[in-house]
Amino acid sequence: MHSLDDVFAALADPTRRAILIALTHGEATVGELAQPFAMTPRAVAKHIDVLHKAGLVDRRRLGRRTIASLRLGAMKNAQSWIEDWRSGWLDRFDNLSRHLAKKEAE
């Protein structure tokens, strides 16, 4: 299992988030992923390394090219963690609303 710290650190960078969005359309080479950015394929490869370490991207070699594809397991773990916190906060807000309504009615 990949660390939530690695997942959130990977997602903190806008370039890496853009790479993930691009990969929702299907697998792509590093060169293809580099096209929309003002950076070299080598720089994009470093971002893919971070995403791979976090478990968000798989990569494979096809001749001299590296092919990246989206991997959802680590993202699902992060989503689950966020959802647990979200439901806890929603419960607290509901309790606060009930408390304030009760105080207002007094």
C-alpha positions as CSV (number, residue, x, y, z in Angstrom):
1,M,0.0,0.0,0.0
2,H,1.2,3.5,-0.9
3,S,1.6,6.2,1.7
4,L,-1.1,8.9,1.9
5,D,1.7,11.3,2.4
6,D,3.2,10.3,-1.0
7,V,-0.2,10.6,-2.6
8,F,-1.0,14.1,-1.2
9,A,2.6,15.3,-2.0
10,A,2.2,14.1,-5.6
11,L,-1.2,15.8,-5.9
12,A,0.1,19.1,-4.5
13,D,1.8,19.9,-7.7
14,P,-0.3,21.4,-10.5
15,T,1.8,19.8,-13.3
16,R,1.3,16.3,-11.8
17,R,-2.4,16.9,-11.4
18,A,-2.5,17.9,-15.1
19,I,-0.7,14.8,-16.0
20,L,-3.2,12.7,-14.1
21,I,-6.1,14.5,-15.9
22,A,-4.4,13.8,-19.3
23,L,-4.1,10.1,-18.4
24,T,-7.8,9.9,-17.8
25,H,-8.1,9.8,-21.6
26,G,-5.8,6.8,-21.8
27,E,-2.2,5.8,-21.6
28,A,0.4,8.2,-23.1
29,T,4.1,8.4,-23.7
30,V,6.3,10.8,-21.8
31,G,6.8,12.9,-24.9
32,E,3.0,13.1,-25.5
33,L,2.5,14.2,-21.9
34,A,5.3,16.8,-22.2
35,Q,3.7,18.6,-25.2
36,P,1.3,20.9,-23.3
37,F,4.0,22.0,-20.9
38,A,7.0,24.3,-21.2
39,M,9.3,21.6,-20.0
40,T,11.4,18.8,-21.4
41,P,10.3,15.2,-21.6
42,R,13.0,14.5,-18.9
43,A,11.3,16.9,-16.5
44,V,7.9,15.3,-17.2
45,A,9.5,11.9,-16.6
46,K,10.6,13.1,-13.1
47,H,7.0,14.1,-12.4
48,I,5.9,10.7,-13.6
49,D,8.4,9.1,-11.2
50,V,6.8,10.9,-8.3
51,L,3.3,9.8,-9.4
52,H,4.5,6.3,-9.8
53,K,6.1,6.2,-6.3
54,A,2.7,7.4,-4.9
55,G,1.0,4.6,-6.8
56,L,-1.0,6.9,-9.0
57,V,0.6,6.0,-12.3
58,D,1.9,2.8,-13.8
59,R,4.7,2.9,-16.4
60,R,6.1,0.5,-18.8
61,R,8.8,0.5,-21.5
62,L,8.0,0.0,-25.2
63,G,11.2,0.1,-27.0
64,R,12.8,3.4,-26.1
65,R,9.6,5.0,-25.0
66,T,8.0,5.0,-21.6
67,I,4.3,4.6,-21.5
68,A,2.3,5.9,-18.5
69,S,-1.2,4.9,-17.5
70,L,-3.5,5.9,-14.7
71,R,-3.7,3.7,-11.6
72,L,-6.6,4.3,-9.3
73,G,-5.9,2.3,-6.1
74,A,-3.9,5.0,-4.3
75,M,-6.4,7.7,-5.3
76,K,-9.2,5.6,-3.9
77,N,-7.4,5.3,-0.6
78,A,-7.0,9.1,-0.5
79,Q,-10.6,9.6,-1.4
80,S,-11.6,7.2,1.4
81,W,-9.5,9.1,3.9
82,I,-11.0,12.5,2.8
83,E,-14.5,11.0,3.0
84,D,-14.0,9.8,6.5
85,W,-12.9,13.3,7.6
86,R,-15.7,14.9,5.6
87,S,-18.4,12.8,7.2
88,G,-17.0,13.6,10.7
89,W,-17.1,17.3,10.0
90,L,-20.6,17.1,8.6
91,D,-21.7,15.4,11.8
92,R,-20.1,18.2,13.8
93,F,-21.8,20.9,11.7
94,D,-25.2,19.1,12.1
95,N,-24.7,19.0,15.9
96,L,-23.7,22.7,15.9
97,S,-26.8,23.6,13.8
98,R,-29.1,21.7,16.2
99,H,-27.4,23.4,19.2
100,L,-27.8,26.8,17.7
101,A,-31.4,26.2,16.7
102,K,-32.1,25.0,20.3
103,K,-30.5,28.2,21.7
104,E,-32.4,30.4,19.3
105,A,-35.7,28.7,20.4
106,E,-35.0,29.3,24.1
